[in-house]
């Protein structure tokens, strides 16, 4: 169940009461089989609100883990498993993930593998998590600097999304999530593509954001419903991610991490430039590439790399999960609303496109 609205306090409390089906006077949050996983930022900014909703959460049932990609590794997973086990979490237990995309990824992964799977809910608190990570049933952690190499396909049974959290975010976090909104606009075309060419709304404009969240969730949910385990159509959601993940991995390798959405934004630009060579409608693709580049250039600082970095980028691209044996397979956009998956691209074309990008940012 995906709920998207403004009165999250009432909706969340009612859902939790319904699951427990109890008339006990004890606070909902004190029930022994409910656990709350949050990031360090969420613990400071958001958890008190949830605590008020459920009437008090025991400290032993709250675990705060590092923010962002620092949480997506086996060491943190072991910390979560040990916390659950030491507090007698059973198969009937519920893990509630409160935080951004990385938190939802690692929390969902641990829930789906602890005791071979316990129920989990997501309360995404960043734009990136609201429009992407919390929805769709992908969980995962990184293997070294290889993004999301370990994971499961497991749906959260409840997802509670509200634009109220957006006010707590710095501008860079809004931009990081907006890259996925741009991606969905390209995938859908029409009004969605027109929307992403408009200025980003103020975070106090809850109604504008509610509309944006709703159409993004609708686009992703439709694709996921058609192909949950990513055998075909769901690969379209990886638009911009083959090169985006490579940029992100390179930055981690160099000790200069960049936000996921920034990598995806420039990944979309580079991959759309790459798409021109295989497009059956070259003029439309060139037009999309120019429009997209203008949008991204106006919002995001460039991600710099040199020609000396291209071999390392190619190693990350070759390790992409979508590839089949030695074939580099991309999801590419030829025009807004005209996107395809499993497009084979030669390494030489990818290298040429990456080198061309270097030339544009020198």
C-alpha positions in Angstrom: 0.0 0.0 0.0 1.4 3.4 -1.0 -0.2 6.4 0.7 0.7 9.9 -0.5 -0.9 12.9 1.2 -0.6 15.6 3.9 -2.0 14.1 7.1 0.7 11.4 7.7 0.2 11.4 11.4 -3.4 10.1 11.2 -2.7 7.7 8.4 0.4 6.2 10.0 -1.1 5.8 13.4 -4.3 4.2 12.0 -2.3 1.8 9.9 -0.1 0.8 12.8 -3.2 0.4 15.1 -4.9 -1.7 12.5 -1.9 -4.0 12.1 -1.7 -4.6 15.9 -5.4 -5.0 16.2 -5.2 -4.2 19.8 -7.3 -2.4 22.5 -4.4 -2.2 24.9 -3.8 1.2 26.6 0.0 0.8 26.2 1.6 3.1 23.6 1.7 1.7 20.1 5.4 2.4 19.8 6.2 0.3 22.9 5.0 -2.9 21.4 7.8 -5.5 21.5 7.7 -6.5 17.9 8.0 -3.0 16.3 11.5 -1.7 15.4 12.4 1.7 14.0 15.5 2.1 11.8 16.6 5.7 10.9 19.6 7.6 9.6 21.4 9.9 11.9 19.9 13.0 10.2 16.4 11.5 10.4 16.9 10.7 14.1 17.4 14.4 14.8 14.8 15.9 12.4 11.9 13.4 12.0 11.9 10.7 14.6 10.3 12.9 17.3 7.3 13.4 15.0 6.9 9.6 14.6 7.4 9.2 18.3 4.5 11.6 19.0 2.3 9.6 16.6 2.8 6.3 18.3 3.0 7.5 21.9 6.6 6.7 22.8 9.2 4.4 21.4 11.7 2.5 23.7 15.3 3.5 22.9 16.2 -0.1 22.5 13.9 -0.3 19.5 15.5 2.6 17.7 18.7 2.2 15.7 20.3 5.2 13.9 22.9 4.3 11.2 25.1 6.6 9.1 23.6 8.8 6.5 23.9 8.1 2.8 26.1 5.5 1.1 28.1 5.0 4.2 25.2 2.8 5.5 25.0 0.6 2.4 27.6 -2.2 3.3 27.7 -5.6 5.0 29.2 -4.1 8.2 26.1 -1.9 8.8 23.9 -4.9 7.9 25.6 -6.9 10.6 24.9 -4.1 13.1 21.2 -4.1 12.1 20.9 -7.9 12.3 22.6 -8.0 15.7 20.3 -5.2 17.0 17.2 -7.1 15.9 18.4 -10.4 17.3 19.5 -8.9 20.7 16.0 -7.4 21.0 14.3 -10.7 20.2 12.9 -9.6 16.8 10.9 -12.6 15.4 9.3 -13.4 12.0 6.2 -11.6 13.2 8.1 -8.4 13.8 7.9 -5.2 11.8 10.8 -2.9 10.8 9.9 0.7 10.0 12.5 2.5 7.9 12.5 6.3 8.3 14.9 8.1 6.1 16.3 8.7 2.6 17.0 6.4 -0.3 20.1 4.7 1.2 18.3 4.0 4.5 15.3 2.5 2.6 17.7 0.4 0.5 19.6 -1.1 3.4 16.6 -1.3 5.8 14.6 -3.2 3.2 17.5 -5.5 2.5 18.0 -6.4 6.1 14.3 -6.9 6.7 14.0 -9.1 3.7 16.9 -11.3 4.8 16.7 -11.4 8.6 15.1 -14.7 9.6 14.5 -15.1 5.8 12.2 -12.1 5.8 10.2 -9.9 8.2 7.7 -7.3 7.3 8.9 -3.7 6.7 7.4 -0.3 6.1 9.0 2.7 4.5 8.6 6.4 5.5 10.8 8.2 3.0 12.0 11.6 4.1 14.0 12.8 1.0 12.7 13.6 -2.4 15.0 10.9 -3.9 13.4 8.3 -1.6 9.9 9.5 -2.2 10.0 9.2 -6.0 12.4 6.3 -6.3 14.1 4.3 -3.6 11.2 3.6 -1.3 8.8 2.6 -4.1 9.2 -0.5 -6.2 10.5 -3.3 -4.0 14.2 -3.0 -4.8 16.5 -3.4 -1.8 20.2 -3.3 -1.8 23.7 -2.5 -0.5 27.0 -1.9 -2.3 29.8 -4.3 -2.8 32.8 -2.1 -2.3 32.3 0.8 -4.7 30.0 -1.3 -7.0 26.5 0.2 -6.5 23.6 -2.1 -5.3 25.4 -5.3 -6.2 23.7 -7.2 -3.3 20.0 -7.1 -2.8 16.5 -8.5 -3.1 13.2 -7.8 -4.8 10.9 -7.4 -1.8 8.0 -5.0 -1.4 7.4 -2.8 1.7 3.9 -3.6 2.8 3.2 0.1 3.6 4.8 3.3 2.2 3.9 6.7 3.7 4.8 9.7 1.5 4.3 13.3 2.4 5.8 16.5 1.1 6.0 17.9 4.6 9.5 16.4 5.0 10.9 18.3 2.1 11.2 21.5 4.2 13.8 19.7 6.3 16.1 19.2 3.3 19.0 21.3 2.1 18.8 22.4 -1.6 21.3 19.8 -2.7 19.0 17.0 -1.5 16.1 18.5 -3.4 18.3 18.6 -6.5 19.4 15.0 -5.9 15.8 13.8 -6.0 14.8 16.0 -8.8 17.1 14.1 -11.1 14.8 11.1 -10.8 11.8 13.4 -11.5 13.6 14.5 -14.7 14.1 10.8 -15.6 10.4 10.0 -15.1 9.5 13.1 -17.2 11.6 11.7 -20.1 10.1 8.2 -19.7 6.5 9.5 -19.7 6.8 12.5 -22.1 3.8 14.9 -22.5 2.8 16.8 -19.4 5.4 15.1 -17.2 8.2 16.2 -19.5 6.8 19.7 -19.6 6.7 19.8 -15.8 10.4 19.1 -15.4 11.2 22.0 -17.7 9.5 24.3 -15.2 11.2 25.8 -12.1 11.4 23.5 -9.0 8.6 24.5 -6.6 9.3 26.0 -3.2 9.2 23.3 -0.5 6.5 25.2 1.3 4.1 24.7 -1.6 2.8 21.4 -0.4 0.0 21.1 -3.0 2.4 21.6 -5.9 4.8 18.9 -4.5 1.9 16.6 -3.8 0.9 16.7 -7.5 4.6 16.0 -8.5 4.9 13.1 -6.1 1.7 11.6 -7.2 2.5 11.5 -10.9 6.1 10.2 -10.2 4.8 7.4 -8.0 2.2 6.6 -10.6 4.8 6.3 -13.4 7.1 4.1 -11.4 4.4 1.9 -9.9 3.0 1.2 -13.4 6.3 0.0 -14.7 7.1 -2.0 -11.6 3.7 -3.7 -11.6 4.3 -4.8 -15.2 7.8 -6.2 -14.5 8.6 -6.5 -10.8 11.8 -8.5 -11.1 13.2 -6.4 -13.9 13.2 -9.0 -16.7 12.2 -6.4 -19.3 10.3 -3.1 -19.1 11.5 -2.2 -15.6 15.0 -1.7 -17.0 13.7 1.6 -18.4 13.9 2.9 -14.9 17.7 2.6 -15.2 17.7 5.5 -17.7 20.8 7.5 -16.9 22.0 5.0 -14.3 24.6 3.0 -16.3 26.9 6.0 -16.6 25.4 7.6 -13.5 26.4 4.7 -11.3 29.8 4.6 -12.9 30.3 8.3 -12.1 29.2 7.7 -8.5 31.5 4.7 -8.1 34.5 6.6 -9.6 33.8 9.5 -7.1 33.7 7.0 -4.2 36.9 5.4 -5.5 38.6 8.8 -5.5 37.4 9.7 -2.1 35.3 12.5 -3.4 31.7 11.2 -3.2 28.9 13.0 -5.1 25.2 12.8 -4.5 23.4 10.0 -6.3 21.0 12.4 -8.1 23.8 14.6 -9.4 25.4 11.5 -10.9 22.1 10.4 -12.5 21.5 13.9 -13.9 24.8 14.0 -15.7 24.3 10.3 -16.6 21.1 11.2 -18.3 22.9 13.9 -20.3 25.8 11.6 -21.4 23.6 8.6 -22.2 21.2 10.8 -24.3 24.2 12.0 -26.2 25.2 8.3 -26.6 21.7 7.5 -27.9 22.0 9.8 -30.9 24.2 7.2 -32.7 21.6 4.4 -32.5 18.4 6.5 -32.7 16.0 5.9 -35.5 14.8 9.5 -35.1 18.1 11.3 -34.8 16.7 14.8 -35.0 14.3 14.2 -32.1 17.1 12.6 -30.0 19.4 15.5 -30.7 16.6 17.9 -29.6 16.1 16.0 -26.4 19.9 15.9 -25.8 20.1 19.7 -26.1 17.0 20.4 -24.0 18.2 17.9 -21.3 21.7 19.4 -21.2 20.3 22.9 -20.8 18.1 21.7 -17.9 20.9 19.8 -16.1 23.5 22.5 -16.7 21.2 25.1 -15.2 20.7 23.1 -12.0 23.7 20.9 -11.3 27.4 21.6 -11.0 29.4 19.7 -13.6 30.9 16.4 -12.6 34.5 16.6 -13.7 36.7 13.7 -14.9 39.6 13.5 -17.3 40.4 11.2 -20.2 42.7 9.4 -17.7 39.6 8.4 -15.7 37.8 6.9 -18.7 39.3 3.4 -18.4 38.1 3.3 -14.7 34.7 4.5 -15.7 34.5 1.8 -18.4 35.4 -0.9 -15.8 32.4 0.2 -13.7 30.2 0.4 -16.8 31.2 -3.1 -17.8 30.2 -4.3 -14.3 26.7 -2.9 -14.7 24.0 -5.5 -13.8 22.1 -4.9 -17.0 24.9 -6.2 -19.2 24.8 -9.6 -20.8 28.2 -11.4 -21.0 30.4 -9.0 -23.1 27.5 -6.9 -24.4 27.0 -3.4 -23.0 23.3 -3.0 -22.7 21.8 0.5 -22.0 18.4 1.9 -21.4 18.2 4.9 -23.8 15.8 7.7 -24.6 15.3 8.6 -28.2 12.6 11.2 -27.5 10.4 12.1 -24.5 8.1 9.1 -24.1 10.1 7.1 -26.5 12.6 5.1 -24.5 14.0 1.5 -24.9 15.9 -1.0 -23.0 18.5 -3.6 -23.9 20.1 -1.4 -26.5 23.5 -2.8 -27.3 26.3 -0.2 -27.5 29.9 -0.8 -28.5 32.6 0.1 -25.9 34.2 2.3 -28.6 31.0 4.4 -28.8 30.8 4.8 -25.0 34.5 5.8 -24.8 34.0 8.3 -27.5 30.9 9.8 -25.8 32.8 10.0 -22.5 35.7 11.7 -24.1 33.4 14.2 -25.8 31.9 15.0 -22.4 35.4 15.7 -21.1 36.0 18.1 -24.0 32.8 20.0 -23.1 33.8 20.5 -19.4 37.5 21.4 -19.7 
